[in-house]
Amino acid sequence: MRTQNEIWEALGEIDDEEAVHVLTKLFAMYEHLATQEGETKEINRFFHQLDKAIELTRECNLNRR
């Protein structure tokens, strides 16, 4: 497994289209885990943080306009 720094670098190297695929795949992986294992703390934390990131990004985009 890569380190957090290596993952951060890999994220910086992908283009916008690939980023959408990565985010979609990550969502699907956690959704599958929730189906298989139920709603664990880890899974709930992931979806909570994802929702928070979406809201923060939307707020930043609104402030730019």
PDB file of N, H, CA, C and O in Angstrom:
ATOM      1  N   MET A   1       0.844  -1.180   0.000  1.00  0.00           N
ATOM      2  CA  MET A   1       0.000   0.000   0.000  1.00  0.00           C
ATOM      3  C   MET A   1       0.891   1.246   0.000  1.00  0.00           C
ATOM      4  O   MET A   1       1.942   1.280   0.639  1.00  0.00           O
ATOM      5  N   ARG A   2       0.451   2.240  -0.716  1.00  0.00           N
ATOM      6  H   ARG A   2      -0.403   2.212  -1.235  1.00  0.00           H
ATOM      7  CA  ARG A   2       1.187   3.503  -0.776  1.00  0.00           C
ATOM      8  C   ARG A   2       1.014   4.293   0.521  1.00  0.00           C
ATOM      9  O   ARG A   2       0.047   4.106   1.260  1.00  0.00           O
ATOM     10  N   THR A   3       1.962   5.165   0.773  1.00  0.00           N
ATOM     11  H   THR A   3       2.747   5.317   0.174  1.00  0.00           H
ATOM     12  CA  THR A   3       1.848   6.070   1.917  1.00  0.00           C
ATOM     13  C   THR A   3       0.864   7.184   1.569  1.00  0.00           C
ATOM     14  O   THR A   3       0.483   7.349   0.410  1.00  0.00           O
ATOM     15  N   GLN A   4       0.464   7.935   2.570  1.00  0.00           N
ATOM     16  H   GLN A   4       0.773   7.801   3.512  1.00  0.00           H
ATOM     17  CA  GLN A   4      -0.439   9.063   2.321  1.00  0.00           C
ATOM     18  C   GLN A   4       0.202  10.064   1.373  1.00  0.00           C
ATOM     19  O   GLN A   4      -0.475  10.610   0.502  1.00  0.00           O
ATOM     20  N   ASN A   5       1.493  10.310   1.530  1.00  0.00           N
ATOM     21  H   ASN A   5       2.042   9.866   2.237  1.00  0.00           H
ATOM     22  CA  ASN A   5       2.181  11.250   0.637  1.00  0.00           C
ATOM     23  C   ASN A   5       2.200  10.748  -0.801  1.00  0.00           C
ATOM     24  O   ASN A   5       2.017  11.531  -1.734  1.00  0.00           O
ATOM     25  N   GLU A   6       2.418   9.455  -0.987  1.00  0.00           N
ATOM     26  H   GLU A   6       2.566   8.819  -0.230  1.00  0.00           H
ATOM     27  CA  GLU A   6       2.424   8.880  -2.334  1.00  0.00           C
ATOM     28  C   GLU A   6       1.037   8.967  -2.968  1.00  0.00           C
ATOM     29  O   GLU A   6       0.905   9.240  -4.161  1.00  0.00           O
ATOM     30  N   ILE A   7       0.016   8.735  -2.164  1.00  0.00           N
ATOM     31  H   ILE A   7       0.123   8.514  -1.194  1.00  0.00           H
ATOM     32  CA  ILE A   7      -1.359   8.847  -2.671  1.00  0.00           C
ATOM     33  C   ILE A   7      -1.657  10.296  -3.040  1.00  0.00           C
ATOM     34  O   ILE A   7      -2.288  10.555  -4.065  1.00  0.00           O
ATOM     35  N   TRP A   8      -1.215  11.233  -2.221  1.00  0.00           N
ATOM     36  H   TRP A   8      -0.702  11.022  -1.389  1.00  0.00           H
ATOM     37  CA  TRP A   8      -1.419  12.656  -2.507  1.00  0.00           C
ATOM     38  C   TRP A   8      -0.752  13.026  -3.824  1.00  0.00           C
ATOM     39  O   TRP A   8      -1.338  13.739  -4.639  1.00  0.00           O
ATOM     40  N   GLU A   9       0.475  12.545  -4.037  1.00  0.00           N
ATOM     41  H   GLU A   9       0.951  11.965  -3.375  1.00  0.00           H
ATOM     42  CA  GLU A   9       1.185  12.805  -5.290  1.00  0.00           C
ATOM     43  C   GLU A   9       0.442  12.194  -6.477  1.00  0.00           C
ATOM     44  O   GLU A   9       0.326  12.823  -7.529  1.00  0.00           O
ATOM     45  N   ALA A  10      -0.059  10.972  -6.308  1.00  0.00           N
ATOM     46  H   ALA A  10       0.036  10.461  -5.454  1.00  0.00           H
ATOM     47  CA  ALA A  10      -0.799  10.306  -7.383  1.00  0.00           C
ATOM     48  C   ALA A  10      -2.057  11.097  -7.735  1.00  0.00           C
ATOM     49  O   ALA A  10      -2.396  11.234  -8.910  1.00  0.00           O
ATOM     50  N   LEU A  11      -2.745  11.616  -6.724  1.00  0.00           N
ATOM     51  H   LEU A  11      -2.469  11.505  -5.769  1.00  0.00           H
ATOM     52  CA  LEU A  11      -3.931  12.441  -6.981  1.00  0.00           C
ATOM     53  C   LEU A  11      -3.575  13.686  -7.782  1.00  0.00           C
ATOM     54  O   LEU A  11      -4.324  14.104  -8.665  1.00  0.00           O
ATOM     55  N   GLY A  12      -2.441  14.267  -7.470  1.00  0.00           N
ATOM     56  H   GLY A  12      -1.832  13.927  -6.753  1.00  0.00           H
ATOM     57  CA  GLY A  12      -2.006  15.460  -8.184  1.00  0.00           C
ATOM     58  C   GLY A  12      -1.648  15.204  -9.631  1.00  0.00           C
ATOM     59  O   GLY A  12      -1.629  16.130 -10.442  1.00  0.00           O
ATOM     60  N   GLU A  13      -1.365  13.956  -9.962  1.00  0.00           N
ATOM     61  H   GLU A  13      -1.381  13.204  -9.304  1.00  0.00           H
ATOM     62  CA  GLU A  13      -0.944  13.604 -11.318  1.00  0.00           C
ATOM     63  C   GLU A  13      -2.095  13.216 -12.240  1.00  0.00           C
ATOM     64  O   GLU A  13      -1.894  13.088 -13.448  1.00  0.00           O
ATOM     65  N   ILE A  14      -3.298  13.026 -11.695  1.00  0.00           N
ATOM     66  H   ILE A  14      -3.461  13.130 -10.714  1.00  0.00           H
ATOM     67  CA  ILE A  14      -4.407  12.606 -12.550  1.00  0.00           C
ATOM     68  C   ILE A  14      -5.165  13.824 -13.073  1.00  0.00           C
ATOM     69  O   ILE A  14      -5.186  14.883 -12.445  1.00  0.00           O
ATOM     70  N   ASP A  15      -5.784  13.645 -14.236  1.00  0.00           N
ATOM     71  H   ASP A  15      -5.767  12.785 -14.746  1.00  0.00           H
ATOM     72  CA  ASP A  15      -6.547  14.758 -14.809  1.00  0.00           C
ATOM     73  C   ASP A  15      -7.968  14.774 -14.236  1.00  0.00           C
ATOM     74  O   ASP A  15      -8.355  13.881 -13.482  1.00  0.00           O
ATOM     75  N   ASP A  16      -8.731  15.793 -14.602  1.00  0.00           N
ATOM     76  H   ASP A  16      -8.417  16.518 -15.214  1.00  0.00           H
ATOM     77  CA  ASP A  16     -10.077  15.975 -14.044  1.00  0.00           C
ATOM     78  C   ASP A  16     -10.997  14.798 -14.327  1.00  0.00           C
ATOM     79  O   ASP A  16     -11.760  14.381 -13.455  1.00  0.00           O
ATOM     80  N   GLU A  17     -10.929  14.263 -15.533  1.00  0.00           N
ATOM     81  H   GLU A  17     -10.309  14.602 -16.240  1.00  0.00           H
ATOM     82  CA  GLU A  17     -11.795  13.137 -15.886  1.00  0.00           C
ATOM     83  C   GLU A  17     -11.464  11.914 -15.032  1.00  0.00           C
ATOM     84  O   GLU A  17     -12.365  11.222 -14.558  1.00  0.00           O
ATOM     85  N   GLU A  18     -10.177  11.653 -14.839  1.00  0.00           N
ATOM     86  H   GLU A  18      -9.446  12.216 -15.225  1.00  0.00           H
ATOM     87  CA  GLU A  18      -9.774  10.529 -13.998  1.00  0.00           C
ATOM     88  C   GLU A  18     -10.191  10.759 -12.547  1.00  0.00           C
ATOM     89  O   GLU A  18     -10.552   9.813 -11.846  1.00  0.00           O
ATOM     90  N   ALA A  19     -10.142  12.007 -12.098  1.00  0.00           N
ATOM     91  H   ALA A  19      -9.849  12.775 -12.667  1.00  0.00           H
ATOM     92  CA  ALA A  19     -10.524  12.326 -10.721  1.00  0.00           C
ATOM     93  C   ALA A  19     -11.987  11.968 -10.468  1.00  0.00           C
ATOM     94  O   ALA A  19     -12.334  11.464  -9.400  1.00  0.00           O
ATOM     95  N   VAL A  20     -12.830  12.228 -11.446  1.00  0.00           N
ATOM     96  H   VAL A  20     -12.547  12.638 -12.313  1.00  0.00           H
ATOM     97  CA  VAL A  20     -14.245  11.868 -11.322  1.00  0.00           C
ATOM     98  C   VAL A  20     -14.383  10.356 -11.193  1.00  0.00           C
ATOM     99  O   VAL A  20     -15.180   9.871 -10.389  1.00  0.00           O
ATOM    100  N   HIS A  21     -13.617   9.614 -11.973  1.00  0.00           N
ATOM    101  H   HIS A  21     -12.970  10.007 -12.626  1.00  0.00           H
ATOM    102  CA  HIS A  21     -13.670   8.149 -11.908  1.00  0.00           C
ATOM    103  C   HIS A  21     -13.160   7.637 -10.558  1.00  0.00           C
ATOM    104  O   HIS A  21     -13.723   6.697  -9.997  1.00  0.00           O
ATOM    105  N   VAL A  22     -12.101   8.252 -10.042  1.00  0.00           N
ATOM    106  H   VAL A  22     -11.643   9.015 -10.498  1.00  0.00           H
ATOM    107  CA  VAL A  22     -11.562   7.851  -8.742  1.00  0.00           C
ATOM    108  C   VAL A  22     -12.604   8.087  -7.653  1.00  0.00           C
ATOM    109  O   VAL A  22     -12.842   7.210  -6.823  1.00  0.00           O
ATOM    110  N   LEU A  23     -13.217   9.249  -7.650  1.00  0.00           N
ATOM    111  H   LEU A  23     -13.023   9.962  -8.324  1.00  0.00           H
ATOM    112  CA  LEU A  23     -14.223   9.573  -6.642  1.00  0.00           C
ATOM    113  C   LEU A  23     -15.430   8.643  -6.743  1.00  0.00           C
ATOM    114  O   LEU A  23     -15.954   8.186  -5.728  1.00  0.00           O
ATOM    115  N   THR A  24     -15.865   8.369  -7.961  1.00  0.00           N
ATOM    116  H   THR A  24     -15.439   8.741  -8.786  1.00  0.00           H
ATOM    117  CA  THR A  24     -16.998   7.468  -8.171  1.00  0.00           C
ATOM    118  C   THR A  24     -16.668   6.063  -7.701  1.00  0.00           C
ATOM    119  O   THR A  24     -17.494   5.408  -7.065  1.00  0.00           O
ATOM    120  N   LYS A  25     -15.463   5.596  -8.010  1.00  0.00           N
ATOM    121  H   LYS A  25     -14.792   6.128  -8.526  1.00  0.00           H
ATOM    122  CA  LYS A  25     -15.033   4.259  -7.597  1.00  0.00           C
ATOM    123  C   LYS A  25     -14.936   4.175  -6.078  1.00  0.00           C
ATOM    124  O   LYS A  25     -15.367   3.186  -5.484  1.00  0.00           O
ATOM    125  N   LEU A  26     -14.378   5.195  -5.449  1.00  0.00           N
ATOM    126  H   LEU A  26     -14.027   5.998  -5.932  1.00  0.00           H
ATOM    127  CA  LEU A  26     -14.261   5.216  -3.994  1.00  0.00           C
ATOM    128  C   LEU A  26     -15.640   5.174  -3.340  1.00  0.00           C
ATOM    129  O   LEU A  26     -15.853   4.437  -2.378  1.00  0.00           O
ATOM    130  N   PHE A  27     -16.575   5.966  -3.863  1.00  0.00           N
ATOM    131  H   PHE A  27     -16.402   6.565  -4.645  1.00  0.00           H
ATOM    132  CA  PHE A  27     -17.944   5.961  -3.350  1.00  0.00           C
ATOM    133  C   PHE A  27     -18.545   4.560  -3.479  1.00  0.00           C
ATOM    134  O   PHE A  27     -19.139   4.044  -2.532  1.00  0.00           O
ATOM    135  N   ALA A  28     -18.389   3.951  -4.654  1.00  0.00           N
ATOM    136  H   ALA A  28     -17.907   4.370  -5.423  1.00  0.00           H
ATOM    137  CA  ALA A  28     -18.953   2.622  -4.899  1.00  0.00           C
ATOM    138  C   ALA A  28     -18.333   1.570  -3.979  1.00  0.00           C
ATOM    139  O   ALA A  28     -19.025   0.663  -3.517  1.00  0.00           O
ATOM    140  N   MET A  29     -17.041   1.691  -3.717  1.00  0.00           N
ATOM    141  H   MET A  29     -16.479   2.428  -4.092  1.00  0.00           H
ATOM    142  CA  MET A  29     -16.375   0.732  -2.829  1.00  0.00           C
ATOM    143  C   MET A  29     -16.945   0.816  -1.413  1.00  0.00           C
ATOM    144  O   MET A  29     -17.203  -0.210  -0.784  1.00  0.00           O
ATOM    145  N   TYR A  30     -17.141   2.030  -0.915  1.00  0.00           N
ATOM    146  H   TYR A  30     -16.932   2.864  -1.426  1.00  0.00           H
ATOM    147  CA  TYR A  30     -17.702   2.186   0.431  1.00  0.00           C
ATOM    148  C   TYR A  30     -19.183   1.821   0.465  1.00  0.00           C
ATOM    149  O   TYR A  30     -19.671   1.294   1.464  1.00  0.00           O
ATOM    150  N   GLU A  31     -19.885   2.094  -0.605  1.00  0.00           N
ATOM    151  H   GLU A  31     -19.489   2.522  -1.417  1.00  0.00           H
ATOM    152  CA  GLU A  31     -21.290   1.694  -0.692  1.00  0.00           C
ATOM    153  C   GLU A  31     -21.403   0.169  -0.638  1.00  0.00           C
ATOM    154  O   GLU A  31     -22.285  -0.373   0.027  1.00  0.00           O
ATOM    155  N   HIS A  32     -20.507  -0.508  -1.341  1.00  0.00           N
ATOM    156  H   HIS A  32     -19.790  -0.067  -1.881  1.00  0.00           H
ATOM    157  CA  HIS A  32     -20.479  -1.975  -1.331  1.00  0.00           C
ATOM    158  C   HIS A  32     -20.156  -2.491   0.077  1.00  0.00           C
ATOM    159  O   HIS A  32     -20.789  -3.430   0.559  1.00  0.00           O
ATOM    160  N   LEU A  33     -19.169  -1.872   0.730  1.00  0.00           N
ATOM    161  H   LEU A  33     -18.654  -1.110   0.338  1.00  0.00           H
ATOM    162  CA  LEU A  33     -18.841  -2.266   2.103  1.00  0.00           C
ATOM    163  C   LEU A  33     -20.046  -2.109   3.019  1.00  0.00           C
ATOM    164  O   LEU A  33     -20.300  -2.970   3.861  1.00  0.00           O
ATOM    165  N   ALA A  34     -20.786  -1.024   2.864  1.00  0.00           N
ATOM    166  H   ALA A  34     -20.580  -0.324   2.180  1.00  0.00           H
ATOM    167  CA  ALA A  34     -21.971  -0.794   3.695  1.00  0.00           C
ATOM    168  C   ALA A  34     -23.008  -1.879   3.462  1.00  0.00           C
ATOM    169  O   ALA A  34     -23.686  -2.308   4.396  1.00  0.00           O
ATOM    170  N   THR A  35     -23.132  -2.323   2.217  1.00  0.00           N
ATOM    171  H   THR A  35     -22.581  -1.975   1.459  1.00  0.00           H
ATOM    172  CA  THR A  35     -24.072  -3.395   1.892  1.00  0.00           C
ATOM    173  C   THR A  35     -23.632  -4.712   2.520  1.00  0.00           C
ATOM    174  O   THR A  35     -24.453  -5.471   3.033  1.00  0.00           O
ATOM    175  N   GLN A  36     -22.335  -4.972   2.473  1.00  0.00           N
ATOM    176  H   GLN A  36     -21.668  -4.354   2.056  1.00  0.00           H
ATOM    177  CA  GLN A  36     -21.799  -6.232   2.975  1.00  0.00           C
ATOM    178  C   GLN A  36     -21.682  -6.265   4.502  1.00  0.00           C
ATOM    179  O   GLN A  36     -21.991  -7.280   5.126  1.00  0.00           O
ATOM    180  N   GLU A  37     -21.240  -5.165   5.097  1.00  0.00           N
ATOM    181  H   GLU A  37     -20.989  -4.341   4.590  1.00  0.00           H
ATOM    182  CA  GLU A  37     -20.907  -5.150   6.522  1.00  0.00           C
ATOM    183  C   GLU A  37     -21.884  -4.356   7.376  1.00  0.00           C
ATOM    184  O   GLU A  37     -21.789  -4.382   8.603  1.00  0.00           O
ATOM    185  N   GLY A  38     -22.808  -3.661   6.758  1.00  0.00           N
ATOM    186  H   GLY A  38     -22.885  -3.641   5.762  1.00  0.00           H
ATOM    187  CA  GLY A  38     -23.669  -2.762   7.506  1.00  0.00           C
ATOM    188  C   GLY A  38     -22.963  -1.433   7.705  1.00  0.00           C
ATOM    189  O   GLY A  38     -21.826  -1.256   7.267  1.00  0.00           O
ATOM    190  N   GLU A  39     -23.620  -0.522   8.349  1.00  0.00           N
ATOM    191  H   GLU A  39     -24.543  -0.666   8.705  1.00  0.00           H
ATOM    192  CA  GLU A  39     -23.073   0.823   8.523  1.00  0.00           C
ATOM    193  C   GLU A  39     -22.142   0.859   9.731  1.00  0.00           C
ATOM    194  O   GLU A  39     -22.581   1.075  10.861  1.00  0.00           O
ATOM    195  N   THR A  40     -20.855   0.644   9.481  1.00  0.00           N
ATOM    196  H   THR A  40     -20.498   0.468   8.563  1.00  0.00           H
ATOM    197  CA  THR A  40     -19.854   0.701  10.539  1.00  0.00           C
ATOM    198  C   THR A  40     -19.440   2.149  10.781  1.00  0.00           C
ATOM    199  O   THR A  40     -19.790   3.037  10.004  1.00  0.00           O
ATOM    200  N   LYS A  41     -18.695   2.385  11.858  1.00  0.00           N
ATOM    201  H   LYS A  41     -18.411   1.664  12.490  1.00  0.00           H
ATOM    202  CA  LYS A  41     -18.204   3.737  12.143  1.00  0.00           C
ATOM    203  C   LYS A  41     -17.331   4.240  11.004  1.00  0.00           C
ATOM    204  O   LYS A  41     -17.419   5.404  10.613  1.00  0.00           O
ATOM    205  N   GLU A  42     -16.485   3.357  10.471  1.00  0.00           N
ATOM    206  H   GLU A  42     -16.413   2.411  10.789  1.00  0.00           H
ATOM    207  CA  GLU A  42     -15.594   3.748   9.372  1.00  0.00           C
ATOM    208  C   GLU A  42     -16.391   4.186   8.150  1.00  0.00           C
ATOM    209  O   GLU A  42     -16.091   5.213   7.540  1.00  0.00           O
ATOM    210  N   ILE A  43     -17.396   3.413   7.801  1.00  0.00           N
ATOM    211  H   ILE A  43     -17.639   2.579   8.296  1.00  0.00           H
ATOM    212  CA  ILE A  43     -18.213   3.722   6.626  1.00  0.00           C
ATOM    213  C   ILE A  43     -19.004   5.008   6.849  1.00  0.00           C
ATOM    214  O   ILE A  43     -19.064   5.862   5.964  1.00  0.00           O
ATOM    215  N   ASN A  44     -19.604   5.146   8.013  1.00  0.00           N
ATOM    216  H   ASN A  44     -19.556   4.453   8.731  1.00  0.00           H
ATOM    217  CA  ASN A  44     -20.340   6.382   8.314  1.00  0.00           C
ATOM    218  C   ASN A  44     -19.422   7.592   8.304  1.00  0.00           C
ATOM    219  O   ASN A  44     -19.807   8.659   7.826  1.00  0.00           O
ATOM    220  N   ARG A  45     -18.206   7.436   8.830  1.00  0.00           N
ATOM    221  H   ARG A  45     -17.893   6.569   9.219  1.00  0.00           H
ATOM    222  CA  ARG A  45     -17.245   8.544   8.847  1.00  0.00           C
ATOM    223  C   ARG A  45     -16.869   8.936   7.422  1.00  0.00           C
ATOM    224  O   ARG A  45     -16.778  10.122   7.106  1.00  0.00           O
ATOM    225  N   PHE A  46     -16.650   7.942   6.560  1.00  0.00           N
ATOM    226  H   PHE A  46     -16.723   6.979   6.817  1.00  0.00           H
ATOM    227  CA  PHE A  46     -16.315   8.242   5.165  1.00  0.00           C
ATOM    228  C   PHE A  46     -17.413   9.072   4.513  1.00  0.00           C
ATOM    229  O   PHE A  46     -17.130  10.113   3.921  1.00  0.00           O
ATOM    230  N   PHE A  47     -18.662   8.624   4.615  1.00  0.00           N
ATOM    231  H   PHE A  47     -18.892   7.778   5.097  1.00  0.00           H
ATOM    232  CA  PHE A  47     -19.758   9.342   3.965  1.00  0.00           C
ATOM    233  C   PHE A  47     -19.984  10.717   4.598  1.00  0.00           C
ATOM    234  O   PHE A  47     -20.336  11.667   3.899  1.00  0.00           O
ATOM    235  N   HIS A  48     -19.787  10.828   5.895  1.00  0.00           N
ATOM    236  H   HIS A  48     -19.501  10.056   6.462  1.00  0.00           H
ATOM    237  CA  HIS A  48     -19.906  12.133   6.559  1.00  0.00           C
ATOM    238  C   HIS A  48     -18.833  13.087   6.037  1.00  0.00           C
ATOM    239  O   HIS A  48     -19.127  14.237   5.714  1.00  0.00           O
ATOM    240  N   GLN A  49     -17.589  12.609   5.954  1.00  0.00           N
ATOM    241  H   GLN A  49     -17.350  11.675   6.216  1.00  0.00           H
ATOM    242  CA  GLN A  49     -16.496  13.453   5.478  1.00  0.00           C
ATOM    243  C   GLN A  49     -16.677  13.814   4.004  1.00  0.00           C
ATOM    244  O   GLN A  49     -16.372  14.935   3.597  1.00  0.00           O
ATOM    245  N   LEU A  50     -17.166  12.878   3.215  1.00  0.00           N
ATOM    246  H   LEU A  50     -17.413  11.967   3.546  1.00  0.00           H
ATOM    247  CA  LEU A  50     -17.420  13.150   1.803  1.00  0.00           C
ATOM    248  C   LEU A  50     -18.488  14.227   1.658  1.00  0.00           C
ATOM    249  O   LEU A  50     -18.338  15.150   0.857  1.00  0.00           O
ATOM    250  N   ASP A  51     -19.555  14.112   2.424  1.00  0.00           N
ATOM    251  H   ASP A  51     -19.677  13.363   3.074  1.00  0.00           H
ATOM    252  CA  ASP A  51     -20.616  15.121   2.386  1.00  0.00           C
ATOM    253  C   ASP A  51     -20.076  16.483   2.803  1.00  0.00           C
ATOM    254  O   ASP A  51     -20.408  17.502   2.197  1.00  0.00           O
ATOM    255  N   LYS A  52     -19.250  16.496   3.831  1.00  0.00           N
ATOM    256  H   LYS A  52     -18.980  15.668   4.323  1.00  0.00           H
ATOM    257  CA  LYS A  52     -18.639  17.739   4.302  1.00  0.00           C
ATOM    258  C   LYS A  52     -17.747  18.352   3.219  1.00  0.00           C
ATOM    259  O   LYS A  52     -17.772  19.564   3.008  1.00  0.00           O
ATOM    260  N   ALA A  53     -16.962  17.521   2.538  1.00  0.00           N
ATOM    261  H   ALA A  53     -16.942  16.536   2.710  1.00  0.00           H
ATOM    262  CA  ALA A  53     -16.085  18.009   1.467  1.00  0.00           C
ATOM    263  C   ALA A  53     -16.898  18.589   0.316  1.00  0.00           C
ATOM    264  O   ALA A  53     -16.517  19.607  -0.263  1.00  0.00           O
ATOM    265  N   ILE A  54     -18.009  17.951  -0.016  1.00  0.00           N
ATOM    266  H   ILE A  54     -18.318  17.124   0.454  1.00  0.00           H
ATOM    267  CA  ILE A  54     -18.881  18.453  -1.083  1.00  0.00           C
ATOM    268  C   ILE A  54     -19.430  19.828  -0.698  1.00  0.00           C
ATOM    269  O   ILE A  54     -19.405  20.759  -1.503  1.00  0.00           O
ATOM    270  N   GLU A  55     -19.918  19.947   0.522  1.00  0.00           N
ATOM    271  H   GLU A  55     -19.938  19.191   1.176  1.00  0.00           H
ATOM    272  CA  GLU A  55     -20.486  21.223   0.973  1.00  0.00           C
ATOM    273  C   GLU A  55     -19.435  22.327   1.006  1.00  0.00           C
ATOM    274  O   GLU A  55     -19.709  23.449   0.580  1.00  0.00           O
ATOM    275  N   LEU A  56     -18.235  22.026   1.506  1.00  0.00           N
ATOM    276  H   LEU A  56     -18.013  21.115   1.852  1.00  0.00           H
ATOM    277  CA  LEU A  56     -17.170  23.028   1.551  1.00  0.00           C
ATOM    278  C   LEU A  56     -16.768  23.473   0.153  1.00  0.00           C
ATOM    279  O   LEU A  56     -16.506  24.654  -0.077  1.00  0.00           O
ATOM    280  N   THR A  57     -16.720  22.533  -0.772  1.00  0.00           N
ATOM    281  H   THR A  57     -16.933  21.574  -0.585  1.00  0.00           H
ATOM    282  CA  THR A  57     -16.370  22.860  -2.155  1.00  0.00           C
ATOM    283  C   THR A  57     -17.441  23.742  -2.777  1.00  0.00           C
ATOM    284  O   THR A  57     -17.126  24.711  -3.469  1.00  0.00           O
ATOM    285  N   ARG A  58     -18.697  23.414  -2.537  1.00  0.00           N
ATOM    286  H   ARG A  58     -18.952  22.627  -1.975  1.00  0.00           H
ATOM    287  CA  ARG A  58     -19.792  24.240  -3.064  1.00  0.00           C
ATOM    288  C   ARG A  58     -19.741  25.647  -2.501  1.00  0.00           C
ATOM    289  O   ARG A  58     -19.942  26.619  -3.229  1.00  0.00           O
ATOM    290  N   GLU A  59     -19.474  25.761  -1.208  1.00  0.00           N
ATOM    291  H   GLU A  59     -19.311  24.971  -0.616  1.00  0.00           H
ATOM    292  CA  GLU A  59     -19.381  27.081  -0.582  1.00  0.00           C
ATOM    293  C   GLU A  59     -18.247  27.894  -1.200  1.00  0.00           C
ATOM    294  O   GLU A  59     -18.411  29.082  -1.480  1.00  0.00           O
ATOM    295  N   CYS A  60     -17.102  27.257  -1.412  1.00  0.00           N
ATOM    296  H   CYS A  60     -16.969  26.293  -1.184  1.00  0.00           H
ATOM    297  CA  CYS A  60     -15.962  27.955  -2.027  1.00  0.00           C
ATOM    298  C   CYS A  60     -16.306  28.410  -3.435  1.00  0.00           C
ATOM    299  O   CYS A  60     -15.968  29.524  -3.834  1.00  0.00           O
ATOM    300  N   ASN A  61     -16.979  27.545  -4.187  1.00  0.00           N
ATOM    301  H   ASN A  61     -17.254  26.640  -3.863  1.00  0.00           H
ATOM    302  CA  ASN A  61     -17.355  27.898  -5.556  1.00  0.00           C
ATOM    303  C   ASN A  61     -18.353  29.049  -5.579  1.00  0.00           C
ATOM    304  O   ASN A  61     -18.283  29.910  -6.456  1.00  0.00           O
ATOM    305  N   LEU A  62     -19.281  29.074  -4.625  1.00  0.00           N
ATOM    306  H   LEU A  62     -19.338  28.374  -3.913  1.00  0.00           H
ATOM    307  CA  LEU A  62     -20.244  30.178  -4.552  1.00  0.00           C
ATOM    308  C   LEU A  62     -19.550  31.481  -4.194  1.00  0.00           C
ATOM    309  O   LEU A  62     -19.905  32.538  -4.717  1.00  0.00           O
ATOM    310  N   ASN A  63     -18.572  31.416  -3.315  1.00  0.00           N
ATOM    311  H   ASN A  63     -18.283  30.557  -2.891  1.00  0.00           H
ATOM    312  CA  ASN A  63     -17.848  32.622  -2.905  1.00  0.00           C
ATOM    313  C   ASN A  63     -16.991  33.186  -4.029  1.00  0.00           C
ATOM    314  O   ASN A  63     -16.693  34.380  -4.034  1.00  0.00           O
ATOM    315  N   ARG A  64     -16.596  32.360  -4.969  1.00  0.00           N
ATOM    316  H   ARG A  64     -16.838  31.390  -4.965  1.00  0.00           H
ATOM    317  CA  ARG A  64     -15.791  32.822  -6.106  1.00  0.00           C
ATOM    318  C   ARG A  64     -16.626  33.605  -7.107  1.00  0.00           C
ATOM    319  O   ARG A  64     -16.097  34.433  -7.849  1.00  0.00           O
ATOM    320  N   ARG A  65     -17.918  33.347  -7.131  1.00  0.00           N
ATOM    321  H   ARG A  65     -18.348  32.675  -6.528  1.00  0.00           H
ATOM    322  CA  ARG A  65     -18.795  33.977  -8.129  1.00  0.00           C
ATOM    323  C   ARG A  65     -19.131  35.359  -7.778  1.00  0.00           C
ATOM    324  O   ARG A  65     -19.858  36.024  -8.516  1.00  0.00           O
TER     325      ARG A  65
END
